[in-house]
Amino acid sequence: MVLAAALLGAKAIATEKSAAGKRRSFTFIYQVHVPGAGDGDVARLWIPLPQSDEHQTVRNLVIESPVAHKMGKEQEYSNNFAVFTPSAAEARAGYDATVRFELTRREYARDLSAAGVQAHLRKEAMLQRYLQPDRMVPLNATIAELAREQTAGATEPLDKARRIYNYVASTMRYDKSGEGWGRGDAMWACDSKRGNCTDFHSVLIGMMRSSKIPARFAIGFPLPEGKSEGDIPGYHCWAEFYIDGVGWVPVDASEASKNPAKRDYFFGTVDADRVMFTYGRDLRLSPDHKDEPLNYFIYPYAEVNGQAMKGLKTHFAFRDLQGPGKSESGN
């Protein structure tokens, strides 16, 4: 058992008391079972870890596993992870790993009325990366022309961003039937005009970047409103775009599509009913990561002899710390 509080950043805890808006505090459990592998295999397991920032505070993170592990950081986007290095006997037998933590998530709202009024923020070194394509988000003629059509007549980046968001939220539909959805393939999503949150935000990010607006992919898990505990079947993702004088602005086009009455809300705000784990696409976790880069990093990833391992079993669950399964009001 390892207590990993030092990794999570103590300074964010001080912001919790002064944070405005709604917030939600809960315990989160992330469980992985790794099946047995063959003799003589070199095996690794990576599990993403959340970290504290101005929007969430992580406390009392504990990792339970019989397998030796250590903390690490993915270099391109600075995502945190735990990496497990089983012995040959442990790899043959299979093993379990559990991550438990408490987290307070705050409603993430950006004041857009101040756009162009504030002094320009310091340019982030990563902004140039967030103008470049990802493997499944090409900035090709199709994406670029769609962005031009939807932003025609707009001159300000914030106006362009709003038009792109409105197009994605109103044109695409949340539909996980059939095949093809869930990979964040922007070209597939442009053609089909449907999919899950990954597909929505791949189109949005591609259109933003084609319009010279830095945009990034964020992924974590949703918490159901109105429930105080239970299992979580899968991930949820959203996006952020960058405006000089404002900073990073969150958007959730897939939730806006499902709930059109909240379309204005989800442009500039994401609710407290979620936990954020990682940023970015096409991730290579460390020098020990030998196979292809990860499309995104929210589920555990394992390799055996440099090849991606299949058959991992996962279970995710939460329990609210404040009772009724509703967001709290901030102080």
Residue pairs with C-beta under 8 A, 6 or more apart in sequence:
1 62
1 63
1 64
2 62
2 63
2 69
3 60
3 61
3 62
4 49
4 61
4 62
4 63
4 71
4 82
5 59
5 60
5 61
7 49
7 51
7 61
7 71
7 80
8 50
8 51
8 52
8 58
8 59
8 61
8 80
9 51
9 52
9 53
9 58
10 52
11 52
12 52
12 53
12 54
12 56
12 57
13 52
13 57
13 59
15 54
15 57
16 23
16 57
16 104
16 106
17 331
18 331
19 54
19 106
19 330
19 331
20 330
21 106
21 107
21 109
21 272
21 330
22 106
22 107
22 271
22 272
22 327
22 328
22 329
22 330
23 104
23 105
23 106
23 107
23 272
23 327
23 328
23 329
23 330
24 104
24 105
24 223
24 272
24 273
24 320
24 322
24 326
24 327
24 328
25 102
25 103
25 104
25 105
25 320
25 321
25 322
25 328
26 102
26 103
26 105
26 223
26 318
26 319
26 320
26 321
27 100
27 101
27 102
27 103
27 318
27 319
27 321
28 50
28 100
28 101
28 102
28 103
28 221
28 275
28 316
28 317
28 318
29 98
29 99
29 100
29 315
29 316
29 317
29 318
30 47
30 98
30 99
30 100
30 314
30 316
31 96
31 97
31 98
31 99
31 314
31 315
31 316
31 317
32 45
32 47
32 96
32 97
32 98
32 300
32 312
32 313
32 314
33 94
33 95
33 96
33 312
33 313
33 314
34 43
34 45
34 86
34 94
34 95
34 96
34 97
34 302
34 309
34 312
35 94
35 311
35 312
35 313
36 91
36 92
36 93
36 94
37 43
37 91
37 92
37 94
37 304
37 309
38 92
38 304
39 88
39 92
40 88
41 88
41 91
41 92
41 304
41 305
42 304
42 305
42 306
43 85
43 86
43 91
43 302
43 303
43 304
43 309
44 83
44 84
44 85
44 288
44 289
44 302
44 303
45 67
45 83
45 84
45 86
45 97
45 300
45 301
45 302
46 72
46 81
46 82
46 83
46 84
46 285
46 286
46 289
46 297
46 300
46 301
46 302
47 81
47 82
47 84
47 97
47 99
47 300
48 79
48 80
48 81
48 277
48 278
48 297
48 298
48 300
49 61
49 71
49 80
49 81
49 82
49 99
49 277
50 56
50 58
50 80
50 101
50 103
50 220
50 275
50 276
50 277
51 58
51 80
52 58
54 106
55 105
55 106
55 108
55 276
56 103
56 104
56 105
56 106
56 275
56 276
57 103
57 104
58 101
58 102
58 103
59 101
59 102
59 103
59 104
60 100
60 101
60 102
61 99
61 100
61 101
62 99
62 100
62 101
63 69
63 82
63 97
63 98
63 99
64 97
64 98
64 99
64 100
65 84
65 95
65 96
65 97
65 98
66 90
66 95
66 96
67 84
67 85
67 86
67 87
67 90
67 95
67 97
68 84
68 85
68 86
68 87
69 82
69 83
69 84
69 85
69 97
70 82
70 83
71 80
71 81
71 82
71 83
72 80
72 81
72 82
72 83
72 285
72 286
73 79
73 80
73 81
74 80
74 81
74 278
74 283
74 284
74 285
74 286
74 297
75 286
76 129
76 280
76 283
76 284
77 126
77 278
77 279
77 280
77 283
78 279
79 277
79 278
79 279
79 280
79 283
79 297
81 285
81 297
82 97
82 99
83 285
83 286
83 288
84 95
84 97
86 95
91 304
97 300
102 321
103 275
105 272
105 273
105 274
105 275
105 276
106 272
106 330
107 269
107 270
107 271
107 272
107 327
107 330
108 250
108 269
108 270
109 268
109 269
110 246
110 247
110 248
110 249
110 250
110 268
110 269
111 246
111 268
112 158
112 246
112 249
112 268
114 245
114 246
115 156
115 158
115 243
115 245
115 246
116 156
116 158
116 245
117 245
118 245
118 246
119 245
120 244
120 245
121 244
121 245
121 246
121 247
124 242
127 214
127 242
128 214
130 209
130 214
130 215
130 216
130 242
131 209
131 212
131 214
132 139
132 209
133 139
133 206
133 209
134 202
134 205
134 217
134 281
134 282
135 281
135 282
135 293
135 295
136 183
136 184
136 185
136 186
136 187
136 202
136 281
136 295
137 143
137 184
137 186
137 202
137 205
137 206
137 209
137 281
138 186
138 187
138 206
139 206
139 209
139 210
140 187
142 187
142 190
143 186
143 187
143 190
143 203
143 206
143 207
143 210
144 210
146 190
146 207
146 210
147 164
147 206
147 207
147 208
147 210
147 211
148 210
150 163
150 164
150 167
150 207
151 159
151 160
151 163
151 164
151 211
154 160
154 163
157 211
157 212
157 213
157 243
157 244
158 243
158 246
160 211
160 213
161 208
161 211
161 213
161 241
161 243
161 249
161 251
162 267
164 204
164 207
164 208
164 211
165 204
165 251
165 253
165 256
165 267
166 263
167 207
168 200
168 203
168 204
168 207
168 253
168 257
169 200
169 253
169 254
169 256
169 257
169 260
169 263
169 266
170 257
170 260
170 263
171 193
172 189
172 193
172 194
172 195
172 199
172 200
172 203
172 253
172 254
172 257
173 193
173 194
173 257
174 194
174 195
174 196
174 197
174 200
174 254
174 257
174 258
175 181
175 194
175 195
176 182
176 195
176 196
180 188
180 192
180 195
181 189
181 192
181 194
181 195
181 196
181 198
181 199
182 195
182 196
182 198
182 199
183 198
183 199
183 295
184 198
184 199
184 201
184 202
184 217
184 281
184 295
184 296
185 199
185 202
186 199
186 202
186 203
186 205
186 206
188 195
188 199
189 195
189 199
189 200
189 202
189 203
190 203
196 254
197 236
197 237
197 238
197 252
197 254
197 255
198 237
198 296
200 253
200 254
200 257
201 217
201 237
201 238
201 239
201 253
201 254
202 217
204 215
204 239
204 251
204 253
205 215
205 216
205 217
205 239
208 214
208 215
208 239
208 241
209 215
213 241
213 242
213 243
214 241
214 242
215 239
215 240
215 241
215 242
216 239
216 240
216 241
216 248
216 279
216 280
217 237
217 239
217 279
217 280
217 281
217 296
218 237
218 238
218 239
218 240
218 250
218 276
218 278
218 279
219 235
219 236
219 237
219 276
219 277
219 278
219 279
219 296
219 297
219 298
220 235
220 236
220 237
220 274
220 275
220 276
220 277
220 278
220 298
221 232
221 234
221 235
221 236
221 274
221 275
221 277
221 298
221 316
221 318
222 232
222 235
222 236
222 273
222 274
223 232
223 273
223 274
223 275
223 318
224 230
224 273
224 325
225 273
225 325
225 326
225 327
226 325
226 326
227 325
228 319
228 320
228 323
228 324
228 325
229 317
229 318
229 319
229 320
229 325
230 317
230 318
231 315
231 316
231 317
232 316
232 317
232 318
233 316
235 298
235 299
236 274
237 296
237 298
238 250
238 251
238 252
238 253
238 254
238 255
238 270
239 250
239 251
239 252
239 253
240 248
240 249
240 250
240 251
241 248
241 249
241 251
242 248
242 249
243 249
249 268
250 268
250 269
250 270
251 266
251 267
251 268
251 270
252 266
252 270
253 266
255 262
255 266
256 262
256 263
256 265
256 266
256 267
271 327
272 327
273 327
277 297
277 298
278 296
278 297
278 298
280 296
280 297
281 295
281 296
282 293
282 294
282 295
283 293
283 294
283 296
283 297
284 293
284 294
285 294
285 297
285 301
288 303
289 301
289 303
290 303
290 306
290 307
291 303
291 306
291 307
291 308
292 308
294 301
299 312
299 314
300 312
300 314
301 308
302 308
302 309
302 312
303 309
322 328
